[in-house]
């Protein structure tokens, strides 16, 4: 059940998403099928019509789905603090999920909750997130109503083997990535020169939204049904 302030929200929608990837722990590669569930509810804002609220919430929902579908299929989850594991991950061309610790499901679920909350912005409230991997009998549930994640707040805190383009970790950024862009050692090039060919996948989504005037044309398999709250005023380089 989602709680916002003193209010318990009894009716909400749930985004479901399944993906396959590799978990690397202590040089061991484990193929995993993951099932993800995210509880969401549309917010209510003074001065906005119901149609505007539904449209904004639908866009936020599809933005989240777009990010999931862009990054998670065939993902390689790795602890970037483990030099051997990071080396193995870098040998593949798959997108990497940068983790500040071992990529167990209790870590991954916290990273996804944080990222999805940032992507949702002020148009959707993210409640409980559920994650289950095929390599374990456990299914994890995580909620963070007040944003007090047990995660590093800067890239420098968890990635110490180089300098990142960004100071804010990927899980706290409103962009289309799940990893960091690291500057090569001893380069004199500026970030603009180094990363000039890098484009944010979410730019494509934003262009689509700008060009589209039909709220029912979606990036998901079917249009999202948005639940309204009645009483309360939250590619790899």
C-alpha positions in Angstrom: 0.0 0.0 0.0 1.4 3.4 -1.0 1.5 6.1 1.7 1.9 9.8 1.0 2.0 12.0 4.1 -0.9 10.9 6.3 -2.8 9.4 3.4 -2.9 5.7 2.5 -3.5 5.2 -1.2 -5.5 2.1 -1.6 -5.8 2.1 -5.4 -2.8 2.2 -7.7 -1.4 0.7 -10.9 1.5 -1.7 -11.2 4.1 -1.7 -14.0 5.5 -5.1 -14.8 8.6 -5.8 -16.7 10.8 -8.9 -17.3 14.3 -8.9 -18.5 17.3 -11.2 -18.9 20.9 -10.4 -18.0 24.2 -11.4 -16.4 25.2 -11.0 -12.7 28.9 -10.9 -12.1 30.1 -11.6 -8.5 33.7 -12.6 -7.7 34.5 -13.3 -11.3 31.5 -15.7 -11.6 29.0 -15.0 -14.4 25.4 -16.0 -13.7 22.6 -15.7 -16.3 19.5 -14.4 -14.6 15.8 -13.8 -15.6 14.4 -11.0 -13.6 10.8 -10.0 -13.0 10.2 -6.4 -11.9 7.0 -4.8 -10.5 6.7 -1.2 -9.7 3.6 0.3 -7.9 2.7 3.7 -9.3 0.0 6.3 -8.7 -0.7 9.6 -10.4 -0.4 12.8 -8.4 -2.9 15.6 -8.1 -1.9 19.3 -8.6 -3.7 22.5 -8.0 -4.5 24.3 -11.2 -4.3 21.2 -13.4 -7.3 19.7 -15.1 -8.0 15.9 -14.9 -7.0 15.6 -18.6 -3.7 17.4 -18.0 -2.9 15.2 -15.0 -3.7 12.0 -16.9 -1.6 13.1 -19.8 1.4 14.0 -17.7 1.1 10.8 -15.7 0.9 8.8 -19.0 4.0 10.5 -20.4 5.9 9.7 -17.1 4.8 6.1 -17.2 5.9 5.7 -20.8 9.2 7.4 -20.0 9.9 4.9 -17.3 9.0 2.0 -19.6 11.2 3.5 -22.4 14.2 3.6 -20.0 13.6 0.0 -18.8 13.3 -1.2 -22.4 16.4 0.7 -23.5 18.7 -0.4 -20.7 17.7 -3.6 -19.0 17.5 -6.3 -21.8 20.8 -8.3 -21.7 22.2 -6.1 -19.0 25.5 -6.9 -17.2 25.2 -6.0 -13.5 28.6 -5.4 -11.9 30.2 -4.0 -8.8 32.5 -1.3 -10.3 34.6 -1.4 -7.1 35.7 -5.0 -7.9 38.5 -4.6 -10.4 38.4 -8.1 -11.8 34.6 -8.1 -12.2 34.7 -4.7 -14.0 37.4 -6.0 -16.3 35.2 -9.0 -17.3 32.2 -6.8 -17.8 34.2 -4.4 -20.1 35.0 -7.3 -22.4 31.4 -7.5 -23.5 29.4 -5.0 -25.7 26.4 -5.3 -23.4 25.1 -2.3 -21.5 26.5 -2.4 -17.9 24.5 -1.7 -14.8 27.0 0.1 -12.5 26.6 -1.0 -8.9 28.3 0.5 -5.8 28.5 -2.9 -4.2 27.9 -6.6 -5.2 25.0 -6.7 -7.7 22.6 -8.8 -5.6 18.9 -8.2 -6.0 18.7 -6.2 -2.7 21.2 -3.7 -4.3 19.7 -3.7 -7.8 16.2 -3.1 -6.5 17.3 0.0 -4.6 19.1 1.4 -7.6 16.0 0.8 -9.8 13.7 2.4 -7.3 15.9 5.5 -7.1 16.2 5.8 -10.9 12.5 5.2 -11.6 11.6 7.8 -9.0 13.8 10.4 -10.7 12.3 9.5 -14.1 8.7 9.8 -12.6 9.4 13.4 -11.5 6.4 15.1 -10.0 3.8 13.3 -12.1 3.9 9.8 -10.5 4.5 8.5 -7.0 6.6 5.4 -6.9 5.6 3.0 -4.1 6.9 -0.5 -3.6 9.2 -2.1 -6.1 9.4 -5.9 -6.3 12.3 -7.8 -7.9 12.9 -11.5 -8.3 15.8 -13.2 -10.0 15.8 -16.8 -11.4 19.0 -17.6 -9.6 17.6 -17.3 -6.1 14.4 -18.4 -4.3 14.0 -14.9 -2.7 12.0 -12.0 -4.1 12.8 -8.6 -2.8 10.5 -5.7 -2.0 11.8 -2.1 -1.5 10.1 1.2 -0.7 11.6 4.6 0.0 8.8 7.1 0.6 11.2 9.9 1.8 14.1 9.3 -0.6 16.5 8.1 2.1 18.4 5.5 0.0 21.5 3.8 1.4 23.4 4.7 -1.8 26.4 7.0 -2.6 25.3 10.5 -3.5 28.3 11.3 -5.8 30.1 9.2 -8.4 33.4 9.8 -6.7 32.1 7.9 -3.6 31.7 4.6 -5.5 33.8 4.9 -8.7 37.4 5.5 -7.6 39.3 4.2 -10.6 38.9 7.3 -12.7 37.1 10.6 -13.2 33.5 10.6 -14.3 31.9 13.1 -16.6 29.1 13.5 -14.1 29.3 14.1 -10.4 25.8 12.8 -9.7 25.4 9.0 -10.0 23.2 7.6 -12.8 20.5 6.4 -10.3 20.0 10.1 -9.3 20.0 11.6 -12.8 17.1 12.2 -15.1 18.7 10.6 -18.2 18.7 7.5 -20.2 21.8 5.8 -18.7 22.6 3.2 -16.0 26.4 3.7 -16.0 28.9 6.5 -15.9 31.1 8.1 -18.6 34.7 7.9 -17.4 37.4 10.2 -18.7 40.5 8.3 -20.1 43.7 8.8 -18.1 46.1 11.6 -19.1 43.8 13.1 -21.7 43.8 16.8 -22.5 40.5 16.8 -24.2 37.5 18.5 -22.7 34.3 16.6 -21.8 32.6 18.3 -24.7 35.3 16.9 -27.1 35.4 13.4 -25.4 31.7 12.8 -25.3 30.5 14.8 -28.3 29.2 11.7 -30.1 27.2 10.5 -27.0 23.5 11.2 -27.2 21.0 10.6 -24.4 18.4 7.9 -25.3 15.8 10.0 -23.5 16.3 12.8 -26.0 14.6 10.4 -28.6 11.7 10.0 -26.2 11.4 13.7 -25.6 11.4 14.3 -29.4 8.6 11.8 -29.8 6.6 13.4 -27.0 7.1 16.8 -28.6 6.0 15.6 -32.0 3.1 13.6 -30.8 -0.3 15.1 -29.8 -2.1 11.9 -29.3 -1.9 10.7 -25.7 -3.1 7.2 -26.6 -0.1 6.5 -29.0 2.3 4.9 -26.6 5.7 3.3 -26.4 4.3 0.6 -24.3 2.5 -2.5 -25.6 -0.8 -0.8 -24.7 -1.9 2.6 -23.4 -1.4 3.1 -19.7 -4.4 3.4 -17.5 -3.7 6.1 -14.9 -5.1 5.9 -11.4 -6.0 9.3 -9.9 -5.6 10.1 -6.2 -8.7 11.8 -4.8 -7.4 13.6 -1.7 -4.0 15.1 -1.5 -2.3 18.0 -2.8 5.6 13.5 -5.2 24.7 3.4 -24.6 27.6 2.5 -23.0 30.7 4.2 -24.6 
